[in-house]
C-alpha cells in the first residue's frame, strides 16, 4: 500500500534530521519557518504536511524550542520572505521537493472555461459535473453548497441545482446581460443606472460590490476594482441551500467546565471525577485496544466522569476513557494486525485516527466507572511498549509531564545561589515520586481530575468557529477576535482540559459540535507538537494541531 504524502514527507524529513541538528543557524531559520507556517494556520494542505514533518511525532518542535503561539499571524509578504530563506537550506530540499510535487498534483485541474461560461442559476448539478470533469469535487457538509475552483464559483441548492454562479477575472466569457469582464465602471453605470451598492467586507481591499435585480428570481452582481469590472455573478434570491451541522447554538447546553489535575494518588482510593495516566476502570485485557500499526496495546491517557450535559450517548453512560497509540517512540511496524473483531463487538467503543495515530474512546456506565482497574494484555510477538518498560520520566521526558504542587513551588522559589545551584542540588537528590516509578508500578497511580464550573463564558452551547460569518447564527465569539479581546476571553485559557465554552485551537477551528473536550498535552501524556487537541463528544471525532 503506497504511503500517504504526510508520511512520505515526515519520513524524508526524519532522514535528514541529523543534518539539521548540526546546523545552528539553519535550525534557527527552520524554527522561524515553522512558526510562520503555523501562524498562517497551515491553510495550504501541502504546507501543513511540511509543518507536520518539521514538528513530527518525535517532538522535533522541542528540538527547535518552538514557543506556543495561539493566535499569531503574519503578513503574507513576511511569510514568503522567511519561506524563501528557509527553502534555500540544503537539508530541506528533499522535503520541499515532495511538497512541490504534491502541490502540482493538487492544483492540476483541467478546466474548460468554455463549458463553464454558460452556467447560470437553475442549471442542474449534473451539467456542472460534466463541465468540470475531473476537477469536480463534492462540496463538504460544512460548505453549505459552496464550490470554488480557480476563477469560478457556485453554490448548489438543496435540490441539486445551481443557485449562484460567480466569475472572476481573468476568467474569459461572453457578456452576461450586457456586462463583460474588464468593462469600465463608467460604462456599467450607463448600462444599469439604478445599480445598488452593497456593503461587503471586500471593500477594505479596494472592491466596490454592486447588484441589480433582473427579475424576482435573478440578481446580477458586479465587483469593481481599479474602476473596471472584475467579478460578475448571477444569483437566484429564492434558492434554498443545504445547511451545515451545528450552525446554531444549542439551548440545551448551558454549562462549561474546567478540568485540572492534582498531585498523583494511589488508585486504590478511586478519585471521584476521574484521573489521568494510570489504569482505566472496567476495561480488562479482552477489551483493551491494540494499535493497528504496531500491534502493541494502546496507553490509557485519562478517564473522566462527565457532568450530565456532556453525556451525549445517554444518561446511562457517565464517563469516558481515552487510549492513545505510541507517540513518544518509534516502534517497528507490525503486519497483519487485525483488531476489527474487537471494534465491531463493542458498540460503545469509538476508534479515531488522526495524523497516523490511533485513539480509542470508551463510554462507561456508572458500574464500569466503579469497576476494578484493568490491565493491558500481553501480546505474543509484539514488543513491550515504552510506557510499560520505562518510568514516566524516561518515557515522556521531564518537559512533557505535569508538575506536582511541590515541584511548582520549588521552581518559583528564589535562591541566592541561583538556578545553577538549585539544579545541582536537585541532581544530587535521589530520584523519587511517581515520575520515577517503573512503568508497571506507575500504572497504580493516577493524577486525580478536579472539575470546576466555568463562570461567565459567553460561548457555552455555541459551536466554535474562527470567522465572523461562520458565527453569525450561533453567536460564538472567537477568543482573539476584537470582540473576544474586549470581553477578556483569554481569561478562560488557564486549564489542563475543559468541557465546552470558548475554544483555544492552535490553528484552524475543527467543525465540531459545542459538546467537546479540549485537552492539553500533559492531560494524559500526549505529543501534539506543543499543541492541543479537541474531541467532539457527539460526532466522536478527534483533531489536534500545533
Secondary structure by P-SEA (a helix, b strand, c coil): ccccaaaaaaaaaaaaaaaaaacaaaaaaaaaaaaaaaaaccccaaaaaaaaaaacccccccccccccccbbbbcaaaaaaaaaaaaacccaaaaaaaaaaaaaaaacccccccccccccccccaaaaaaaacccccccccccccccccccbbbbbcccccccbbbbcccccccccccccccccaaaaaaacccbbbbbbcccccbbbbbbbbccccbbbbbbbccccccccccccccbbbbbcccccccccccbbbbbbbccccccccccccccccccccccccccbbbbcccccbbbbccccccccccccccccccbbbbbbccccccccccccccaaaaaaacccbbbbbcccbbbbbbbbccccccccbbbbbbccccccccccccccccccccccccccaaaaaaaaccccccaaaaaaaaaaccccccccccccccccccbbbbbbbbcccccccbbbbccccccccccccccccaaaaaacccccccccccccccccccccccccccbbbbbcccccccccccbbbbbccccbbbbbcc
